[in-house]
Amino acid sequence: MIGIGLIGYGYWGPNLLRNFWNNPHCDVKAVADARQERLSLVGKQYPAITLTTNAKDLLHNSDVDAVVIATPVQTHYALAKEALQNGKHVLIEKPMTANSAEARELMELADSKGLTLMVDHTFLYTGAVAKIHELVDSGTIGDLAYFDSTRINLGLFQPDVNVLWDLAPHDLSILLHIEKRMPRSVNATGISHTANGIENIAFMTVNYDHDFIAHFNCSWTSPVKVRQTLIGGKQKMVVYNDLEPSEKIRVYDTGYKHNSEEEKVKIMVEYRTGDVYIPKIDTQEALYKMTLDFAAAIMEGKAPMASAELGCRVVMLLEAAQQSINANGKEIKL
Ligand SMILES: NC(=O)c1ccc[n+]([C@@H]2O[C@H](COP(=O)([O-])OP(=O)(O)OC[C@H]3O[C@@H](n4cnc5c(N)ncnc54)[C@H](O)[C@@H]3O)[C@@H](O)[C@H]2O)c1
């Protein structure tokens, strides 16, 4: 049994606690939150768990083998570093850290100590993303041509991070999961409608050296909620609508071709629109599967799907996007 200690019982922490509690390989030993009122809620539901307002108590608790960090991003690095230095495996909430230097340092520390370091990119464990991965990997939709995601709603303006840091980690992790080649550069623009200068609308493009492009539209300022990703392959195209209760994925047998080199030069395109099908997807809770992967990574010493390396690459893209926004959309090479 892996002794789990959770730091942060705000909005997301309760979901982590419930899933680690149900994980047969894990035993939740302790929860830390700076706010006593949050700990009281844990105490009512889980009387056996040790509670503390000081994260250090948990980081030095010998019953705790692995620390789960669900606090705001600015605190991730220091807490994760201390946990690793004390010989604990670590799961960090997304985004991994506030900058890529911190992420790399944590990865090196975990490697040098032979400890598991993972990032909770929950979406990778959803049935929908597993199906998209399968459609791409099996060659069913053909070579990827584009990835275009929209994640907008009337969202809570965050006081410390902009809309890309808040919303794009989900979509960036999916992109990096299905397209393994490293991007070349990033362009981004955005606007802040508040006095703190933190962008509440932003558009980000990730450029590649091969025939593929990825685009992200994130906003806390939309009257409607949209969670939609278009993934275009040379053979088929996928529409992933995360707001659909069950039919989240539609595969369109849609494409185009040039019948000859001459037609290609003349930009004469022949379109093909065929059937649309809705694949069945796994509906098991993604966060539970994430906890199983974390436990398996610790027990078997293997890299989890949402590895620290993937988490670090997400942070690198976010960092480049922020640089580009600050430079009015300038292309930032990676
Ligand atoms: N994977 C997902 O889908 C998902 C969803 C929501 C949030 N998150 C991530 O989870 C993390 C937490 O987000 P949230 O919305 O739950 O934040 P939150 O502000 O609601 O909760 C954070 C909690 O951490 C506590 N805390 C902060 N610093 C602490 C410290 N040093 N020691 C002890 N307690 C401390 C606070 O008191 C608070 O209760 C963020 O990284 C966020 O991006 C992930």
The ligand as a Tripos MOL2 file, in Angstrom:
@<TRIPOS>MOLECULE
LIG
   44    48     1     0     0
SMALL
NO_CHARGES

@<TRIPOS>ATOM
      1 N1         -6.6950   18.5060  -13.2630 N.am      1 LIG1
      2 C1         -7.7120   19.3330  -13.3360 C.2       1 LIG1
      3 O1         -8.6350   19.1690  -14.1500 O.2       1 LIG1
      4 C2         -7.7570   20.5120  -12.4020 C.ar      1 LIG1
      5 C3         -8.9640   21.1730  -12.1460 C.ar      1 LIG1
      6 C4         -8.9500   22.2600  -11.2550 C.ar      1 LIG1
      7 C5         -7.7570   22.6910  -10.6970 C.ar      1 LIG1
      8 N2         -6.6090   22.0270  -11.0020 N.ar      1 LIG1
      9 C6         -5.3240   22.4720  -10.4300 C.3       1 LIG1
     10 O2         -5.3080   22.1890   -9.0480 O.3       1 LIG1
     11 C7         -4.5070   23.1460   -8.3620 C.3       1 LIG1
     12 C8         -5.3570   23.7460   -7.2350 C.3       1 LIG1
     13 O3         -6.4590   24.4130   -7.8250 O.3       1 LIG1
     14 P1         -7.8070   24.6890   -6.9830 P.3       1 LIG1
     15 O4         -8.7560   25.2640   -7.9790 O.co2     1 LIG1
     16 O5         -8.1870   23.5170   -6.1860 O.co2     1 LIG1
     17 O6         -7.2760   25.8460   -6.0210 O.3       1 LIG1
     18 P2         -7.9550   26.3620   -4.6590 P.3       1 LIG1
     19 O7         -7.4250   27.7260   -4.4400 O.co2     1 LIG1
     20 O8         -9.4400   26.1490   -4.6900 O.co2     1 LIG1
     21 O9         -7.3800   25.3750   -3.5480 O.3       1 LIG1
     22 C9         -6.0420   25.3870   -3.1470 C.3       1 LIG1
     23 C10        -5.9870   24.9960   -1.6620 C.3       1 LIG1
     24 O10        -4.6220   24.8950   -1.2920 O.3       1 LIG1
     25 C11        -4.4650   25.4730    0.0070 C.3       1 LIG1
     26 N3         -3.0520   25.8810    0.0920 N.ar      1 LIG1
     27 C12        -2.4040   26.7820   -0.6690 C.ar      1 LIG1
     28 N4         -1.0910   26.8310   -0.3550 N.ar      1 LIG1
     29 C13        -0.9250   25.9340    0.6460 C.ar      1 LIG1
     30 C14         0.2090   25.5020    1.3970 C.ar      1 LIG1
     31 N5          1.4380   26.0060    1.1810 N.pl3     1 LIG1
     32 N6          0.0250   24.5720    2.3550 N.ar      1 LIG1
     33 C15        -1.1980   24.0430    2.5860 C.ar      1 LIG1
     34 N7         -2.3040   24.4050    1.9090 N.ar      1 LIG1
     35 C16        -2.1660   25.3350    0.9490 C.ar      1 LIG1
     36 C17        -5.4600   26.6120    0.0600 C.3       1 LIG1
     37 O11        -5.8150   26.9150    1.4010 O.3       1 LIG1
     38 C18        -6.6340   26.0380   -0.7310 C.3       1 LIG1
     39 O12        -7.5860   25.4060    0.0970 O.3       1 LIG1
     40 C19        -4.0500   24.1560   -9.4220 C.3       1 LIG1
     41 O13        -2.7600   23.7960   -9.8780 O.3       1 LIG1
     42 C20        -5.0830   23.9690  -10.5250 C.3       1 LIG1
     43 O14        -4.5830   24.3130  -11.8190 O.3       1 LIG1
     44 C21        -6.5910   20.9570  -11.8200 C.ar      1 LIG1
@<TRIPOS>BOND
     1     1     2 1
     2     2     3 2
     3     2     4 1
     4     4     5 ar
     5     4    44 ar
     6     5     6 ar
     7     6     7 ar
     8     7     8 ar
     9     8     9 1
    10     8    44 ar
    11     9    10 1
    12     9    42 1
    13    10    11 1
    14    11    12 1
    15    11    40 1
    16    12    13 1
    17    13    14 1
    18    14    15 2
    19    14    16 1
    20    14    17 1
    21    17    18 1
    22    18    19 2
    23    18    20 1
    24    18    21 1
    25    21    22 1
    26    22    23 1
    27    23    24 1
    28    23    38 1
    29    24    25 1
    30    25    26 1
    31    25    36 1
    32    26    27 ar
    33    26    35 ar
    34    27    28 ar
    35    28    29 ar
    36    29    30 ar
    37    29    35 ar
    38    30    31 1
    39    30    32 ar
    40    32    33 ar
    41    33    34 ar
    42    34    35 ar
    43    36    37 1
    44    36    38 1
    45    38    39 1
    46    40    41 1
    47    40    42 1
    48    42    43 1
@<TRIPOS>SUBSTRUCTURE
     1 LIG1         1 GROUP 0 **** ****
